[in-house]
């Protein structure tokens, strides 16, 4: 894969996501970086930490991230401001 190519996003199975959330329930709020091809996953305090752990083992992988116990990975707390 060349640097400027964007590979297609593969999603992990719903079964795998449920399995991870069940197994890691005590780690609510942590980020999980999942490699959908190998079904390996890596935990971290934030997205960067989880993906860095994954890159050590799978340097060419494209990771799908979830936050344990939450519907989204990140939260936007900004809002609209008048200029």
Beta strands, then each sheet from edge to edge (+ up, - down):
strand 1: 31-35
strand 2: 40-44
strand 3: 63-67
sheet 1: 2+ 1- 3+
end
